[in-house]
């Protein structure tokens, strides 16, 4: 990847805020969030529950509309980017249709977008191979483990080849062994596809292991307390998590989370 490609900004937020109007009064979910995600970045968002991590992802995806500031996706408004199908979205649960086989689930966005039968077959085969599910095309979701279902969900998000992948705690419900395996597989997938990834997590080790950049957020209203550029090498075996460099980054994340909690006592 050239420096020119790396410097291209995929997501740019400036002074972003979002306040929900509820029956119990206004709820400020995001406050003055400014950051950018560059092409090829793997950016993790970490913070306590209710800090606006998922809300920020939903703003990128045009599922929520900000009430302050501005945000662009590939230089466009989120609504325009959505119309151009600039991103794939992986939810916390796989959200696969139980009556459709794995290949039919992966095909769903391709059907909606009007791809030909031949193009659908090619893309399904390619993306299932990418997530190591070749041979499971005819299986139904209930016949697969939770980790395999989540890989099918990732394949569905990759099928139409969007450059940006939005991932909302995709491995949060999985046990630690499966999660470690899928973390390693996701890094391999990212290296092969060169996608830009925005990833929400509650796990400090997961954020540090996966990311080129870690965005630490405070409790509601969600603010950015630290943005950490990772110094870890691109090649990351799982045992890198025991190295002093890894532990130093994890310590800085924890310090950022602690600093975020101090907001609760200063307002």
C-alpha positions as CSV (number, residue, x, y, z in Angstrom):
1,X,0.0,0.0,0.0
2,X,1.4,3.4,-1.0
3,X,1.5,6.3,1.4
4,X,-1.0,8.1,-0.9
5,X,-3.5,5.4,-0.4
6,X,-2.9,5.2,3.3
7,X,-3.5,8.9,3.8
8,X,-6.9,8.8,2.1
9,X,-9.6,9.5,4.7
10,X,-12.5,7.1,4.7
11,X,-14.4,8.4,7.7
12,X,-14.0,12.0,9.0
13,X,-15.9,13.3,12.1
14,X,-15.6,16.8,13.3
15,X,-17.3,17.9,16.6
16,X,-19.9,15.2,16.2
17,X,-22.7,15.1,18.7
18,X,-25.9,13.1,19.0
19,X,-28.7,13.7,21.5
20,X,-31.7,11.4,21.7
21,X,-35.1,12.8,22.6
22,X,-36.9,10.4,24.9
23,X,-40.0,10.4,27.0
24,X,-37.7,10.9,30.1
25,X,-35.9,13.8,28.6
26,X,-32.9,14.3,26.3
27,X,-30.1,11.7,26.4
28,X,-26.7,12.9,25.1
29,X,-25.1,9.8,23.5
30,X,-22.1,11.5,21.8
31,X,-20.4,14.8,22.5
32,X,-17.7,16.6,20.4
33,X,-16.3,13.5,18.7
34,X,-13.5,14.3,16.2
35,X,-11.4,11.7,14.5
36,X,-10.6,10.2,11.2
37,X,-10.3,6.7,9.8
38,X,-7.8,6.3,7.0
39,X,-8.0,3.8,4.2
40,X,-6.6,0.4,5.3
41,X,-6.9,1.3,9.0
42,X,-8.2,-1.2,11.6
43,X,-9.7,1.1,14.2
44,X,-11.2,-0.3,17.4
45,X,-13.6,1.6,19.6
46,X,-13.5,0.7,23.3
47,X,-15.2,2.1,26.4
48,X,-17.8,1.2,29.0
49,X,-21.3,0.1,28.1
50,X,-23.4,3.1,27.0
51,X,-20.4,5.2,25.9
52,X,-21.6,5.6,22.3
53,X,-19.4,3.1,20.5
54,X,-22.2,1.4,18.7
55,X,-24.0,4.8,18.2
56,X,-20.9,6.1,16.4
57,X,-20.9,3.1,14.1
58,X,-24.6,3.5,13.4
59,X,-24.0,7.2,12.5
60,X,-21.4,6.1,10.0
61,X,-23.9,3.6,8.6
62,X,-26.7,6.3,8.4
63,X,-28.8,4.3,11.0
64,X,-28.7,7.3,13.3
65,X,-28.4,11.0,12.5
66,X,-26.1,13.3,14.4
67,X,-27.5,16.5,16.0
68,X,-24.2,18.4,16.0
69,X,-21.0,18.5,14.0
70,X,-20.4,16.8,10.7
71,X,-19.3,13.4,9.4
72,X,-18.3,12.2,5.9
73,X,-17.8,8.7,4.5
74,X,-15.5,8.7,1.5
75,X,-16.2,12.4,1.3
76,X,-20.0,11.9,1.1
77,X,-22.7,12.1,3.7
78,X,-23.5,8.8,5.4
79,X,-26.8,8.7,3.5
80,X,-25.0,9.1,0.2
81,X,-22.4,6.5,1.2
82,X,-25.2,4.1,2.1
83,X,-26.9,4.6,-1.3
84,X,-23.5,3.8,-2.9
85,X,-23.2,0.7,-0.6
86,X,-19.9,1.9,0.7
87,X,-19.8,-0.4,3.8
88,X,-20.7,-3.8,5.1
89,X,-22.1,-4.2,8.6
90,X,-21.5,-7.1,11.0
91,X,-23.8,-7.1,14.0
92,X,-23.3,-8.4,17.5
93,X,-25.4,-11.5,16.7
94,X,-25.0,-13.2,13.3
95,X,-28.6,-12.3,12.3
96,X,-28.8,-15.1,9.7
97,X,-32.2,-16.3,8.4
98,X,-32.7,-19.8,9.8
99,X,-34.7,-20.9,6.7
100,X,-31.9,-20.0,4.3
101,X,-28.8,-22.0,3.8
102,X,-25.4,-20.4,4.4
103,X,-24.9,-19.6,0.7
104,X,-28.4,-18.2,0.5
105,X,-27.8,-16.0,3.5
106,X,-24.6,-14.7,1.9
107,X,-26.4,-14.1,-1.3
108,X,-29.1,-11.9,0.2
109,X,-27.5,-8.5,-0.3
110,X,-26.4,-9.6,-3.8
111,X,-30.0,-10.5,-4.6
112,X,-31.2,-7.1,-3.4
113,X,-28.5,-5.4,-5.4
114,X,-29.5,-7.2,-8.6
115,X,-26.3,-9.2,-9.3
116,X,-26.6,-11.9,-11.9
117,X,-26.8,-15.6,-10.9
118,X,-23.3,-16.2,-12.2
119,X,-21.8,-13.2,-10.3
120,X,-23.6,-14.2,-7.1
121,X,-22.2,-17.7,-7.4
122,X,-18.7,-16.4,-7.9
123,X,-18.9,-13.9,-5.0
124,X,-20.4,-16.4,-2.6
125,X,-17.7,-19.0,-3.4
126,X,-15.0,-16.3,-3.0
127,X,-16.2,-14.9,0.3
128,X,-17.0,-18.3,1.9
129,X,-13.5,-19.3,1.0
130,X,-12.1,-16.1,2.6
131,X,-13.8,-16.9,5.9
132,X,-12.9,-20.7,5.8
133,X,-16.4,-21.9,5.3
134,X,-15.9,-23.6,2.0
135,X,-17.9,-26.9,2.1
136,X,-20.6,-25.5,4.3
137,X,-22.6,-23.7,1.6
138,X,-25.7,-26.1,1.9
139,X,-25.8,-26.1,5.7
140,X,-28.4,-24.1,7.6
141,X,-27.3,-21.7,10.4
142,X,-28.6,-24.0,13.2
143,X,-26.1,-26.7,11.9
144,X,-23.1,-24.4,12.6
145,X,-21.4,-23.3,15.8
146,X,-21.7,-19.8,17.0
147,X,-18.2,-18.9,15.6
148,X,-19.0,-20.4,12.2
149,X,-22.3,-18.4,12.1
150,X,-20.4,-15.2,12.8
151,X,-18.0,-16.0,10.0
152,X,-21.0,-16.5,7.7
153,X,-22.2,-13.1,8.8
154,X,-18.8,-11.6,7.9
155,X,-18.9,-13.3,4.5
156,X,-22.3,-11.7,3.9
157,X,-20.9,-8.3,4.7
158,X,-17.9,-8.9,2.4
159,X,-19.9,-10.3,-0.5
160,X,-20.6,-7.0,-2.3
161,X,-17.0,-5.9,-1.8
162,X,-17.5,-2.7,0.1
163,X,-14.2,-1.1,1.1
164,X,-15.4,-0.3,4.7
165,X,-16.4,-3.0,7.2
166,X,-18.3,-1.9,10.3
167,X,-18.2,-4.6,13.1
168,X,-20.2,-4.2,16.3
169,X,-18.8,-6.5,18.9
170,X,-19.0,-9.5,16.5
171,X,-17.2,-11.9,18.9
172,X,-18.5,-10.6,22.2
173,X,-20.8,-13.6,22.8
174,X,-18.2,-16.3,22.0
175,X,-16.0,-18.2,24.4
176,X,-12.4,-17.1,24.8
177,X,-10.9,-19.9,22.8
178,X,-13.2,-19.3,19.8
179,X,-12.7,-15.6,20.1
180,X,-8.9,-15.9,20.0
181,X,-9.2,-18.1,16.9
182,X,-11.5,-15.6,15.2
183,X,-9.3,-12.6,16.1
184,X,-6.4,-14.3,14.4
185,X,-8.6,-15.2,11.4
186,X,-9.9,-11.6,11.2
187,X,-6.4,-10.2,11.1
188,X,-5.5,-12.6,8.2
189,X,-8.7,-11.6,6.4
190,X,-7.9,-7.9,6.9
191,X,-4.4,-8.4,5.5
192,X,-5.7,-10.3,2.4
193,X,-8.6,-7.9,1.6
194,X,-7.0,-4.5,2.6
195,X,-10.4,-3.4,3.9
196,X,-10.8,-0.5,6.3
197,X,-12.4,-1.8,9.5
198,X,-14.2,0.0,12.3
199,X,-14.6,-2.4,15.2
200,X,-16.5,-2.1,18.5
201,X,-15.3,-4.1,21.5
202,X,-15.3,-4.2,25.3
203,X,-12.1,-6.2,25.4
204,X,-8.8,-4.4,25.9
205,X,-6.7,-7.4,24.7
206,X,-8.9,-7.7,21.6
207,X,-8.6,-4.0,20.8
208,X,-4.8,-4.0,21.2
209,X,-4.3,-7.2,19.3
210,X,-6.4,-6.3,16.3
211,X,-5.9,-2.6,15.8
212,X,-3.7,-0.1,14.0
213,X,-5.5,2.6,16.0
214,X,-7.5,2.4,19.3
215,X,-10.1,5.0,20.1
216,X,-10.8,5.1,23.9
217,X,-14.2,6.6,24.8
218,X,-15.7,7.9,28.1
219,X,-19.0,7.1,29.7
220,X,-22.1,8.9,28.3
221,X,-22.0,11.3,26.8
222,X,-19.4,9.5,24.7
223,X,-16.2,11.5,24.2
224,X,-12.9,10.5,22.9
225,X,-10.4,10.4,25.8
226,X,-7.4,9.0,23.8
227,X,-6.5,7.9,20.3
228,X,-3.6,5.4,20.3
229,X,-1.6,4.6,17.2
230,X,-0.4,1.0,17.6
231,X,3.4,0.3,17.3
232,X,2.9,-3.4,17.0
233,X,4.1,-5.2,13.8
234,X,1.6,-6.2,11.1
235,X,2.4,-9.9,11.8
236,X,0.8,-10.7,15.2
237,X,0.8,-14.2,16.5
238,X,-1.4,-14.6,19.5
239,X,1.5,-14.8,21.9
240,X,2.4,-11.2,21.1
241,X,-0.1,-10.4,23.9
242,X,2.6,-11.4,26.4
243,X,5.2,-9.0,25.1
244,X,6.2,-5.7,26.9
245,X,5.1,-3.6,23.9
246,X,1.6,-5.1,23.9
247,X,1.2,-4.7,27.6
248,X,2.4,-1.1,27.4
249,X,-0.4,-0.3,24.9
250,X,-2.9,-2.2,27.0
251,X,-1.9,-0.1,30.0
252,X,-2.4,3.1,28.1
253,X,-5.9,2.0,27.1
254,X,-6.7,1.3,30.7
255,X,-5.4,4.7,31.7
256,X,-7.6,6.3,29.0
257,X,-10.7,4.4,30.3
258,X,-9.9,5.6,33.8
259,X,-9.5,9.2,32.6
260,X,-12.9,8.9,30.9
261,X,-14.6,8.0,34.1
262,X,-13.2,11.3,35.6
263,X,-15.7,13.2,33.4
264,X,-18.5,11.9,35.6
265,X,-17.2,14.0,38.5
266,X,-16.3,17.2,36.6
267,X,-19.7,18.1,35.2
